[in-house]
């Protein structure tokens, strides 16, 4: 697979990565063995970038342990990324943030143990903590880099001021934020990333699965599935988004590709500094997703996509007050 460079500190990854959150949370009951098979199939197809987080195991390390087990035979050939920043003392998500230096160090040591590795390639702050100066966060990660425990510093869902302040203390290699045909808001941060030489990782590049063509109305998923509450799945928005996917399907039929492949190729076409990290529990879906790296969209294709979804999908990213604040 083609390679892309993220940031100016030497981070190079495959053009398409793999996000592991859905193996253990947010999308209903998972199958860990199938998840391991999907990760290993991704590596066989050239994927070198695997993304996990403390949050995905709700503080138990289950997701990171699974990733470490899956990549054990080829650890030195891949880039492992993980994240800190949530307060998971209750064992539940959404219970607050914690990017205090002592917690960053503790989570990093835990992640090293769970991943069964001597270093983390990319360490992200998962969400900006308003109670901890970003300079303290960046300084702590800088110490971890100097100690050899971490190679590259990343931020997730951060805004321009935070990015600049962090970058002044420890160069930021990559920003990770949701980005897809359905979600475009982060594009307003691209000039800042370009100016500072920071790469971008797009999570949920298939619209949390809506763009795969398997979407069902809210309420028809397992009770643990976040899509039951996602605004894009609610009546009114759901029908409009479904129609958009059907129209994209008409475009892909003429090209002999699938809608997910079109969506990933579109993300790749937005800049050489961008790497999408689709997640799936299916080795077959991995094969479909990774084939998008070889698809080149024409100017006419991009214009046709723009006509269908000029500003993104219908419905907010998160219900209620869940939307991250970018500052």
PLY file of the C-alpha trace (Angstrom):
ply
format ascii 1.0
element vertex 327
property float x
property float y
property float z
element edge 326
property int vertex1
property int vertex2
end_header
0.00 0.00 0.00
1.06 3.59 -0.58
2.65 5.42 2.35
1.91 8.88 3.70
3.90 11.18 5.96
2.15 12.75 8.95
3.84 15.80 10.40
7.48 16.80 10.19
8.96 14.54 12.86
9.29 11.39 10.73
5.95 9.63 11.20
5.13 7.54 8.11
2.13 5.21 7.82
0.06 3.37 5.26
-2.40 5.57 3.35
-5.26 3.78 5.10
-5.08 2.75 8.74
-7.30 0.72 11.02
-9.38 1.96 13.97
-10.06 -0.61 16.67
-12.72 1.05 18.87
-15.63 -0.88 17.40
-14.11 -4.24 18.28
-14.88 -3.73 21.97
-17.32 -0.82 22.35
-19.94 1.54 20.88
-21.32 -0.72 18.14
-22.95 -3.56 20.06
-21.41 -6.85 21.20
-18.13 -7.66 19.48
-16.23 -10.79 18.57
-12.64 -10.44 19.73
-11.31 -13.31 17.65
-12.92 -11.90 14.55
-11.43 -8.51 15.44
-7.96 -10.04 15.72
-8.50 -11.73 12.34
-9.50 -8.38 10.82
-6.37 -6.66 12.19
-4.12 -9.39 10.85
-5.83 -9.32 7.46
-5.29 -5.56 7.35
-1.58 -6.07 7.92
-1.44 -8.69 5.15
-2.90 -6.06 2.82
-0.29 -3.45 3.72
-1.85 -1.54 6.63
0.81 -0.33 9.05
-1.21 2.05 11.27
-3.37 0.69 14.10
-5.30 2.98 16.45
-6.52 2.13 19.96
-7.12 3.98 23.25
-7.44 3.54 27.00
-11.10 4.50 26.63
-11.87 1.60 24.30
-11.30 -0.81 27.17
-12.99 1.46 29.73
-9.80 1.42 31.76
-9.43 -2.38 31.75
-6.93 -2.48 28.91
-9.07 -4.97 26.97
-8.85 -3.20 23.61
-5.13 -2.45 23.85
-4.46 -6.02 24.98
-6.36 -7.35 21.98
-4.39 -5.09 19.64
-1.10 -6.11 21.23
-2.01 -9.77 20.81
-3.05 -9.25 17.19
0.16 -7.48 16.11
2.59 -9.50 18.21
4.07 -11.26 15.20
4.77 -8.02 13.33
4.97 -5.32 16.03
8.18 -3.80 14.67
6.61 -3.40 11.21
3.66 -1.24 12.31
2.75 2.04 13.97
0.70 1.72 17.17
-1.28 4.72 18.36
-3.13 5.01 21.66
-4.71 7.77 23.75
-5.06 9.13 27.27
-7.29 11.79 28.74
-10.49 10.37 30.21
-11.29 9.80 33.86
-12.20 6.11 33.86
-12.07 5.47 37.60
-15.76 4.53 37.51
-15.29 2.07 34.67
-17.78 3.97 32.53
-17.31 6.39 29.60
-18.35 10.02 29.78
-17.38 10.45 33.40
-15.04 13.36 32.84
-11.53 14.15 31.71
-8.12 13.70 33.28
-4.99 14.92 31.53
-3.02 15.64 34.67
0.67 14.77 34.21
0.56 11.98 36.79
-2.38 10.36 35.00
-0.69 10.68 31.60
2.34 8.83 32.95
0.20 6.16 34.60
-1.92 5.56 31.49
1.18 5.43 29.28
2.79 2.77 31.46
-0.46 0.80 31.48
-0.72 1.06 27.68
2.84 -0.17 27.24
2.00 -3.19 29.35
-1.33 -3.92 27.66
0.12 -3.52 24.16
3.10 -5.67 25.19
5.58 -3.23 23.67
8.49 -1.10 24.79
7.26 2.06 23.05
4.11 3.74 21.78
4.51 5.22 18.31
1.80 7.89 18.60
0.40 9.08 21.93
-2.68 11.26 21.64
-4.50 13.41 24.13
-7.97 11.96 23.49
-9.90 15.11 24.41
-8.71 18.53 25.50
-8.95 18.89 29.29
-9.96 22.47 30.19
-8.63 21.98 33.73
-5.06 21.19 32.66
-2.97 23.68 30.65
-2.10 22.15 27.28
1.50 23.22 27.91
1.60 20.81 30.87
0.18 18.04 28.70
2.67 18.66 25.90
5.53 18.93 28.38
4.65 15.58 29.93
4.50 13.88 26.54
7.81 15.53 25.68
9.34 13.88 28.77
7.91 10.51 27.68
9.41 10.98 24.21
12.79 11.83 25.73
12.53 8.71 27.90
11.96 6.55 24.81
8.45 5.45 25.82
6.76 7.46 23.05
7.82 8.50 19.55
5.25 11.05 18.35
2.73 13.41 19.95
-0.84 13.70 18.73
-3.99 15.62 19.64
-7.61 14.65 19.11
-10.56 17.02 18.69
-8.39 20.07 19.46
-8.85 23.58 18.08
-6.34 26.01 16.56
-5.26 27.79 19.76
-4.72 24.53 21.62
-2.79 23.07 18.70
-0.50 26.09 18.49
0.18 26.19 22.23
0.94 22.47 22.36
3.09 22.60 19.24
5.24 25.32 20.79
6.20 22.96 23.64
6.40 19.61 21.81
5.90 19.41 18.02
2.54 17.83 17.23
2.81 15.22 14.49
-0.88 14.58 13.94
-4.40 15.74 14.77
-7.19 13.16 14.86
-10.82 14.22 14.41
-13.96 12.83 12.79
-13.99 13.49 9.03
-16.04 11.96 6.24
-18.48 12.76 3.47
-20.97 13.23 6.32
-18.76 15.37 8.59
-16.79 18.35 7.25
-16.43 20.82 10.14
-12.75 20.01 10.72
-11.85 21.40 7.31
-11.69 24.84 8.91
-8.63 23.61 10.85
-6.74 22.44 7.76
-5.03 25.83 7.16
-3.58 25.68 10.69
-2.36 22.12 10.14
-0.81 23.07 6.81
0.92 26.09 8.34
2.42 24.08 11.20
3.19 20.97 9.16
0.86 18.67 11.11
-0.74 15.56 9.63
-4.39 14.61 9.97
-6.03 11.28 10.88
-9.71 10.93 9.98
-11.72 8.75 12.33
-15.20 7.46 11.41
-14.43 8.06 7.71
-17.46 5.92 6.80
-19.89 7.98 8.85
-20.01 5.46 11.74
-21.12 2.85 9.26
-23.93 4.78 7.60
-21.96 5.04 4.36
-21.47 1.25 4.24
-25.08 0.82 3.13
-26.02 -1.21 6.21
-27.72 1.59 8.18
-30.95 0.82 10.05
-33.20 3.36 11.78
-32.38 4.28 15.38
-33.84 1.78 17.81
-33.13 -1.25 15.64
-29.58 -1.77 16.95
-28.39 -3.54 20.08
-29.08 -1.40 23.16
-25.33 -0.81 23.62
-24.95 0.64 20.10
-24.31 4.39 20.00
-26.19 4.75 16.72
-29.52 4.43 18.53
-28.86 7.95 19.81
-26.89 9.42 16.89
-28.77 12.39 15.38
-28.02 11.16 11.86
-30.07 8.04 12.53
-33.13 9.89 13.86
-36.37 10.30 11.84
-36.03 13.07 9.27
-32.25 12.98 9.13
-32.14 9.21 8.57
-34.19 9.34 5.37
-32.15 12.22 3.93
-28.86 10.48 4.68
-30.16 7.21 3.24
-31.14 9.00 0.03
-27.64 10.52 -0.20
-26.03 7.08 0.14
-28.35 5.72 -2.57
-27.31 8.57 -4.89
-23.65 7.86 -4.15
-24.41 4.24 -5.04
-25.56 5.29 -8.48
-22.24 7.05 -8.97
-20.17 4.09 -7.80
-22.09 1.59 -9.92
-20.86 3.40 -13.01
-17.27 3.20 -11.72
-17.40 -0.43 -10.62
-16.56 0.35 -6.97
-18.51 0.39 -3.71
-19.81 3.38 -1.77
-17.38 2.79 1.14
-14.51 2.71 -1.34
-15.72 5.98 -2.85
-15.98 7.56 0.61
-12.44 6.53 1.58
-11.01 7.58 -1.77
-12.70 10.97 -1.26
-10.99 11.41 2.13
-7.63 10.48 0.61
-8.20 13.00 -2.19
-8.52 15.89 0.28
-4.78 16.06 0.91
-1.56 14.07 1.00
-1.30 14.67 4.75
-4.56 12.81 5.51
-4.94 9.17 6.60
-8.38 7.64 7.29
-8.70 4.88 9.89
-11.89 2.92 9.15
-12.83 0.31 11.69
-14.50 -3.03 11.09
-14.81 -6.42 12.70
-14.88 -8.14 9.32
-11.80 -9.31 7.38
-13.91 -9.03 4.23
-14.70 -5.39 4.95
-11.00 -4.80 5.53
-10.32 -6.03 2.01
-13.00 -3.75 0.59
-11.80 -0.72 2.54
-8.12 -1.12 1.70
-8.83 -1.38 -2.03
-9.82 2.30 -1.86
-6.14 3.25 -1.65
-5.82 2.34 -5.34
-8.80 4.40 -6.51
-8.24 7.79 -8.12
-11.23 10.12 -8.29
-11.50 12.50 -11.22
-12.51 16.14 -11.01
-15.90 15.09 -12.39
-16.25 12.47 -9.64
-15.49 15.03 -6.95
-17.97 17.46 -8.45
-20.68 14.78 -8.56
-20.03 13.97 -4.90
-20.20 17.67 -4.04
-23.60 17.90 -5.72
-24.92 15.05 -3.56
-23.40 16.16 -0.24
-22.25 19.77 -0.59
-21.65 20.38 3.13
-21.92 16.96 4.75
-24.66 14.72 6.06
-27.89 15.56 7.83
-27.90 15.77 11.63
-25.35 16.85 14.23
-22.32 14.75 15.16
-23.47 14.17 18.73
-26.73 14.49 20.63
-27.10 17.08 23.38
-23.89 18.51 24.79
-21.57 15.80 23.51
-19.94 17.91 20.82
-16.28 18.69 21.56
-15.47 22.40 21.85
-12.57 23.45 19.63
-10.43 26.26 21.04
0 1
1 2
2 3
3 4
4 5
5 6
6 7
7 8
8 9
9 10
10 11
11 12
12 13
13 14
14 15
15 16
16 17
17 18
18 19
19 20
20 21
21 22
22 23
23 24
24 25
25 26
26 27
27 28
28 29
29 30
30 31
31 32
32 33
33 34
34 35
35 36
36 37
37 38
38 39
39 40
40 41
41 42
42 43
43 44
44 45
45 46
46 47
47 48
48 49
49 50
50 51
51 52
52 53
53 54
54 55
55 56
56 57
57 58
58 59
59 60
60 61
61 62
62 63
63 64
64 65
65 66
66 67
67 68
68 69
69 70
70 71
71 72
72 73
73 74
74 75
75 76
76 77
77 78
78 79
79 80
80 81
81 82
82 83
83 84
84 85
85 86
86 87
87 88
88 89
89 90
90 91
91 92
92 93
93 94
94 95
95 96
96 97
97 98
98 99
99 100
100 101
101 102
102 103
103 104
104 105
105 106
106 107
107 108
108 109
109 110
110 111
111 112
112 113
113 114
114 115
115 116
116 117
117 118
118 119
119 120
120 121
121 122
122 123
123 124
124 125
125 126
126 127
127 128
128 129
129 130
130 131
131 132
132 133
133 134
134 135
135 136
136 137
137 138
138 139
139 140
140 141
141 142
142 143
143 144
144 145
145 146
146 147
147 148
148 149
149 150
150 151
151 152
152 153
153 154
154 155
155 156
156 157
157 158
158 159
159 160
160 161
161 162
162 163
163 164
164 165
165 166
166 167
167 168
168 169
169 170
170 171
171 172
172 173
173 174
174 175
175 176
176 177
177 178
178 179
179 180
180 181
181 182
182 183
183 184
184 185
185 186
186 187
187 188
188 189
189 190
190 191
191 192
192 193
193 194
194 195
195 196
196 197
197 198
198 199
199 200
200 201
201 202
202 203
203 204
204 205
205 206
206 207
207 208
208 209
209 210
210 211
211 212
212 213
213 214
214 215
215 216
216 217
217 218
218 219
219 220
220 221
221 222
222 223
223 224
224 225
225 226
226 227
227 228
228 229
229 230
230 231
231 232
232 233
233 234
234 235
235 236
236 237
237 238
238 239
239 240
240 241
241 242
242 243
243 244
244 245
245 246
246 247
247 248
248 249
249 250
250 251
251 252
252 253
253 254
254 255
255 256
256 257
257 258
258 259
259 260
260 261
261 262
262 263
263 264
264 265
265 266
266 267
267 268
268 269
269 270
270 271
271 272
272 273
273 274
274 275
275 276
276 277
277 278
278 279
279 280
280 281
281 282
282 283
283 284
284 285
285 286
286 287
287 288
288 289
289 290
290 291
291 292
292 293
293 294
294 295
295 296
296 297
297 298
298 299
299 300
300 301
301 302
302 303
303 304
304 305
305 306
306 307
307 308
308 309
309 310
310 311
311 312
312 313
313 314
314 315
315 316
316 317
317 318
318 319
319 320
320 321
321 322
322 323
323 324
324 325
325 326
